[in-house]
């Protein structure tokens, strides 16, 4: 197994790096570690609009990204360490989460953390989740990645991952809420830094020493191109969900692939309602569209649409 450290904190570049390495580095098993600046990361089959507090996320300027694996929506910040295993896929047996979860669990236990597998793809301390994991298989290769909540801003996590209280009808895969905790709170030495935690994790996974592989200039060029052409785009991140409807009181909205196709909103004028048809269903965009109708009252009105 070889180790690749991704030094970017850009969610789009790091997701692109995972996909690029999955397709192009086929000679060995690879472990990747990386951190992201504040970001919301959705599973491949999820509807962003039923997973997060859209107005809060957009107002804060937090990036929204979609990965190529399934699973639920998560919040990333620099207090969260992401790990990825990219390995050979044995077609004679189904891919096991245990192959990738237990090296991490064993490393955590070596640090004195009472980590254990929970359900199929989580790592927990008691009743509290510290790691969610997801996978995808591409030919004879598998990507398994997960989070490690080391010192994440829990207040921000809960605020941003609180979805709408409206009734949203969708066929998308919904996240399963779980109580979470930070690993740092369970360490004997709570002064451990993220860098020390990462070093301890690597020392356990590579007991005989780390074999590193560096990305070449061409690798980095291809990763940036993939990030720009796919992971940075509104179409990939927000325009994927099929048709869904949102109901609150007497208000009804239909959205297909992120575009408003029908709206019945009693508190808007007929002209304003008409202006919404064909628009991207996003908080900042609807603020812009409706500002010419309602001026300073626009913000409170638009929040009712989510």
URJOZI-V279407 format. One record per backbone hydrogen bond with DSSP energy under -0.5 kcal/mol. NH is the residue of the N-H (numbers start at 1). CO is the residue of the C=O. E is the energy in kcal/mol with one decimal. If there is no record, write none. Layout:
nh=NH co=CO e=E
nh=NH co=CO e=E
This chain:
nh=2 co=29 e=-2.7
nh=3 co=211 e=-2.9
nh=4 co=31 e=-2.8
nh=6 co=4 e=-0.6
nh=6 co=33 e=-1.9
nh=7 co=5 e=-0.7
nh=11 co=9 e=-0.6
nh=14 co=10 e=-2.3
nh=15 co=11 e=-2.3
nh=16 co=12 e=-1.9
nh=17 co=13 e=-2.3
nh=18 co=14 e=-1.9
nh=19 co=15 e=-1.9
nh=20 co=16 e=-2.7
nh=21 co=17 e=-2.7
nh=22 co=18 e=-2.3
nh=23 co=19 e=-1.7
nh=24 co=20 e=-2.2
nh=25 co=21 e=-2.3
nh=26 co=24 e=-0.9
nh=30 co=86 e=-2.8
nh=31 co=2 e=-2.6
nh=32 co=84 e=-2.7
nh=33 co=4 e=-1.2
nh=34 co=82 e=-2.0
nh=36 co=77 e=-0.6
nh=37 co=9 e=-2.8
nh=39 co=76 e=-2.1
nh=40 co=63 e=-2.9
nh=41 co=74 e=-2.8
nh=42 co=40 e=-0.5
nh=42 co=65 e=-3.1
nh=44 co=69 e=-3.2
nh=46 co=43 e=-1.7
nh=48 co=46 e=-0.7
nh=50 co=47 e=-1.8
nh=51 co=48 e=-1.4
nh=52 co=48 e=-1.4
nh=53 co=160 e=-2.5
nh=54 co=52 e=-1.4
nh=57 co=53 e=-2.6
nh=58 co=54 e=-2.7
nh=59 co=55 e=-2.4
nh=60 co=56 e=-1.8
nh=61 co=58 e=-0.9
nh=62 co=57 e=-2.2
nh=63 co=38 e=-0.9
nh=65 co=40 e=-3.0
nh=67 co=42 e=-2.3
nh=70 co=135 e=-0.9
nh=74 co=41 e=-2.4
nh=76 co=39 e=-3.0
nh=80 co=77 e=-1.9
nh=81 co=148 e=-2.4
nh=82 co=34 e=-2.8
nh=82 co=80 e=-0.5
nh=83 co=146 e=-2.4
nh=84 co=32 e=-2.2
nh=85 co=144 e=-3.6
nh=86 co=30 e=-2.5
nh=87 co=142 e=-2.1
nh=89 co=140 e=-2.9
nh=90 co=88 e=-0.7
nh=91 co=89 e=-0.9
nh=93 co=90 e=-1.6
nh=99 co=96 e=-0.5
nh=100 co=97 e=-1.5
nh=101 co=97 e=-2.5
nh=102 co=98 e=-1.9
nh=104 co=100 e=-0.7
nh=105 co=101 e=-2.6
nh=106 co=102 e=-3.0
nh=107 co=103 e=-1.5
nh=108 co=104 e=-2.3
nh=109 co=105 e=-2.6
nh=110 co=106 e=-1.9
nh=111 co=107 e=-0.7
nh=111 co=108 e=-0.8
nh=112 co=109 e=-1.8
nh=113 co=108 e=-2.2
nh=115 co=113 e=-2.3
nh=116 co=124 e=-2.0
nh=118 co=122 e=-2.5
nh=122 co=118 e=-1.9
nh=123 co=131 e=-2.3
nh=124 co=116 e=-2.8
nh=125 co=128 e=-3.0
nh=126 co=114 e=-0.5
nh=126 co=124 e=-0.5
nh=128 co=125 e=-1.9
nh=129 co=127 e=-0.5
nh=129 co=179 e=-2.8
nh=130 co=123 e=-2.9
nh=131 co=123 e=-1.7
nh=133 co=121 e=-1.2
nh=134 co=145 e=-2.3
nh=136 co=143 e=-1.9
nh=138 co=141 e=-3.0
nh=141 co=138 e=-1.6
nh=142 co=87 e=-2.5
nh=143 co=136 e=-2.8
nh=144 co=85 e=-2.9
nh=144 co=142 e=-0.5
nh=145 co=134 e=-2.4
nh=146 co=83 e=-2.5
nh=147 co=132 e=-1.6
nh=148 co=81 e=-1.0
nh=149 co=130 e=-2.6
nh=150 co=79 e=-1.3
nh=150 co=148 e=-1.4
nh=151 co=79 e=-3.1
nh=154 co=152 e=-1.3
nh=157 co=153 e=-2.3
nh=158 co=154 e=-2.6
nh=159 co=155 e=-1.9
nh=160 co=156 e=-2.7
nh=161 co=157 e=-1.9
nh=162 co=159 e=-0.9
nh=163 co=161 e=-0.8
nh=164 co=49 e=-0.5
nh=167 co=247 e=-2.6
nh=168 co=166 e=-0.7
nh=169 co=167 e=-0.5
nh=169 co=245 e=-2.6
nh=170 co=168 e=-0.7
nh=173 co=45 e=-2.1
nh=177 co=175 e=-0.7
nh=181 co=129 e=-1.8
nh=183 co=149 e=-3.2
nh=184 co=150 e=-2.0
nh=185 co=182 e=-0.9
nh=186 co=183 e=-2.5
nh=187 co=184 e=-1.3
nh=190 co=188 e=-0.7
nh=192 co=189 e=-1.6
nh=197 co=193 e=-2.4
nh=198 co=194 e=-2.8
nh=199 co=195 e=-2.2
nh=200 co=196 e=-2.3
nh=201 co=197 e=-2.3
nh=202 co=198 e=-2.3
nh=203 co=199 e=-2.3
nh=204 co=200 e=-1.5
nh=205 co=201 e=-2.0
nh=206 co=202 e=-2.7
nh=207 co=204 e=-0.6
nh=209 co=206 e=-1.7
nh=212 co=210 e=-0.6
nh=213 co=3 e=-2.3
nh=220 co=216 e=-2.4
nh=221 co=217 e=-2.0
nh=222 co=218 e=-2.4
nh=223 co=219 e=-2.3
nh=224 co=220 e=-2.4
nh=225 co=221 e=-1.9
nh=226 co=222 e=-2.2
nh=227 co=223 e=-2.5
nh=228 co=224 e=-2.3
nh=229 co=225 e=-2.5
nh=230 co=226 e=-1.9
nh=231 co=226 e=-1.1
nh=232 co=227 e=-2.5
nh=233 co=230 e=-1.3
nh=237 co=233 e=-2.1
nh=238 co=234 e=-2.9
nh=239 co=234 e=-1.9
nh=244 co=255 e=-2.5
nh=245 co=169 e=-1.7
nh=246 co=253 e=-2.5
nh=247 co=167 e=-2.9
nh=248 co=251 e=-1.8
nh=251 co=248 e=-2.9
nh=252 co=264 e=-2.4
nh=253 co=246 e=-2.2
nh=254 co=262 e=-2.8
nh=255 co=244 e=-2.8
nh=256 co=259 e=-2.7
nh=257 co=241 e=-1.7
nh=259 co=256 e=-1.7
nh=260 co=279 e=-2.9
nh=261 co=254 e=-2.6
nh=262 co=254 e=-1.4
nh=264 co=252 e=-3.0
nh=266 co=264 e=-0.5
nh=268 co=265 e=-2.1
nh=273 co=269 e=-2.6
nh=274 co=270 e=-2.2
nh=275 co=271 e=-1.7
nh=276 co=272 e=-0.8
nh=276 co=273 e=-0.8
nh=277 co=273 e=-0.7
nh=277 co=274 e=-0.8
nh=278 co=260 e=-3.1
nh=279 co=276 e=-2.2
nh=281 co=258 e=-3.1
nh=282 co=280 e=-1.7
nh=286 co=282 e=-2.5
nh=287 co=283 e=-2.0
nh=288 co=284 e=-2.0
nh=289 co=285 e=-2.3
nh=290 co=286 e=-2.5
nh=291 co=287 e=-1.2
nh=293 co=290 e=-1.4
nh=294 co=290 e=-2.0
nh=295 co=291 e=-1.9
nh=297 co=294 e=-2.2
nh=298 co=295 e=-1.7
nh=301 co=297 e=-1.5
nh=302 co=298 e=-2.8
nh=303 co=299 e=-1.9
nh=304 co=300 e=-0.7
nh=304 co=301 e=-0.8
nh=305 co=302 e=-2.0
nh=306 co=303 e=-1.3
